[in-house]
């Protein structure tokens, strides 16, 4: 059973994932593909040519462009991660959730993470983001996810509490 953490920028996806991995080593970060500059940690960095090869082979199940980079999820690595345990995938688009479920089956607990816009602005500023306004525009355009298994306001719950709720949902699924 995998976990999809859905939400806008600074909703707590990284923080809650860290809390999940502390609860159990069963939970493992799924590193999305990234082509471009900016943050490197947590991604499988590759070239545009290598990403093109994955596209041609029909392996790319989802991709999006944001913050001057291309992010992608490939089906073979996703299915492999799901076979090995409980991958934790971060996405911010409803269509990405659907693409993951189509490519790797229904074995996912989907979590809609959100927080007030003001909380997002504080978090972005606190972590030294240079593109706060751009990320707030993305926040403005990220809809809540209807039909999620869990919806958690990360402005009201500690990461450890959110992680415990998610772990219970995984056990119960």
N, C-alpha and C positions, 0 to 999 in steps of 0.2 A: 504494500500500500504506500503510494507516494503522497507528497503534500505539495499543493500548489498554493504559494503565498501570492495573492493578487492584491495590488493596491497602487496608489499614486506614489510619487517620490516622497521619501522620508516618512512613509507610513509605518516603518519599523520592520521591513522584511529581513534585513541583515541582522538586526538586533534579536528578533524573535528566532531566527534560524540558529544563532549562536546559543540561545537558551535551550532550543530543542536538542542540539547536539550535545549539550551538557547533560540533558536528561537521559539520553541513550545514544550509544554509538551506532545504533540502527539508522538514525537520521543522518544523511550525508548530503552535503551541498552538491547540487547539480550545476556545473559550470557551463553557462551558455557560451556560445562562440561570439567573439567580438573582433571586428575589423575597424580599426581607427584609434584615435588618441584618447587621452583621458585616463580615468581609473583603470587599473590593470588587475588588481586583486579580485579573485573570484570568477575570472573569465578564462576561457581557452582562447588565447590570442592567436590569430591566424592572419593570413594575407587575403586580399581580394581574390587572387587567383585560386587559392585553396577553397575559399567559399564558393566560387564559381563551379569548381569541380564537384563539390557536394550538391549544388543545385542541379547540375547536369545529370548526376547519378540518381536524382530524385530523393535525396536524403533530407533535404531541408523541409521541415514541416511548418516552421514559422520564422519570420524575420521582420524586424522593424528597424527604422532609422530614428535615432534620437541623439541629441547632444554631439552631432558631428561624427557619429559612428554608426556601424551596422551591427545589430545583434541578431543571432540566429539560434535555433534549436534544431538539432538533427535527430531524426527518428531512431537510427541504430544506437546511438549513445544513450538516448533516453530510455529505450526499451532495455538495454543492458543494465543501466543504473537501477531500473525498477526490478529487474530480476535479482539484483544483488542486495536489495534492501529497501529503504524508504528514502528515495531522493527528494530533496526539497528544491523546488523550482520557483524562481521569482519571475513574475510577469506583471504587466500593467495594462494589458488590453484584453477585453472579454474574448475577442476572437482567438487570442493565444491560448486561453483556457480550453476553448473548443478544439483547437488544433491538437493540443496535447492529448485530450481525451480521445479524439479520433485516431491518433497515431499509436497510442500506447494503451488504449482500453480504459474502462471506467474505474480502474483501481487507484483512485485519487481521493483524498480529502481536500476539498477546495475551501480556502479561507480568504474571506474579504477583509483585508486590513484597511483601516482608515483612521483618520484623526482630523480635528478641525484644521482649517487652512492656517490659522495663526500658529498652531503647534508645529505644522510643517515648516513655516517660515522660521520659527525659532530653532528648530532642529537643523535646518540647512545653514543658517547663519552660524550656529554653534559648531558645526563641523567644518566651517571655513569654505563652504561652496562659493565659487566665483560666479556661478550662473543661477543665482537664487531666483531672479525674475523669470528666466526661461523654465526652470523647474516648477515654479508656481503656476505658470501657464499650462504646463503639462498636468499639474494637480487639478486645475480648473476643468480640464478636458477629459479627466479620467472618471468614468461613471462608476457608481457603486455596482457591485456584481450581484445581480438578482439570481437566486437559486444556489448560492454558495452553501456549503455544509455548515460553516460558521461565519459569523460576522463579528469582528472584534474592534472596538474603538481603542486604539493603542495609546490614546491620550488619557484613558481612564484605567487601564490595566497594566500592571508591571509586566515586562517581558517574560518573566518566569511564570506568571499566572497564565498569560496567553499560551505559552509553550505547553503548560500542563493541560490546558483545555484542548489544544490540538492533539497532544499525545493520547488523551482519552478518546477523542474522536477517531483516531487511527485504530486504536485497540477495539473500539466498538463497531468499526466498519466491516 
